[in-house]
Amino acid sequence: MEVNGLAWAGTRTESFDETVKFFGRVMGLHLDAQQPGFVSFRLANGDKFEVFGPDDREHEFFTTGPVVGFGVDDVDAARKELESSGVEFLAPTQSEGEYKWAHFRGPDGNVYEIGGSR
């Protein structure tokens, strides 16, 4: 699976190590920067996704998880890959016109999406 788009998103989580491993290893995002309590991933198109742990003091206002959509070329293939890694999807894949999407729960308990054109 190759994630190909996201303008920017961030999440604050008590499950920092597990969340970083999930986005780096399972989702295949590329590490861009790392500090104690903070990791930034850069996607293929240059967009960023950042994970903030409980030790990060600059983003304490991130009190709820975001729902962001990660663009993929093939939603069905990406879903199968994620499911084979133990990811819990919350509903069947949906579509509207040429766009398909599916929501899943990450290890931090937040809801995320994979989506793209058919």
C-alpha angles and dihedrals in degrees: 000000000000119000106214107180151025127138094218136308139168138191133198115212144172086214092065101149094044092047093049091049091048095053094040101042107023100032092034097227116164119243111242104170137356135192132156106296094004137080128174122200123196119210126216092266094049098260119135138229117189131195120204121196130207091268093060108102099182095070104040088130089070091096099149130045122254126235107222132169120233110205116229132175096230117027095187094051092044091050092051090050093050093045090052087057090055098260115158114228115203101210141357117289110276132206142193118187108317095341123094128185142173130193123220138175118244125214089264090062094249125127120245135174139219115204146161147134119298 
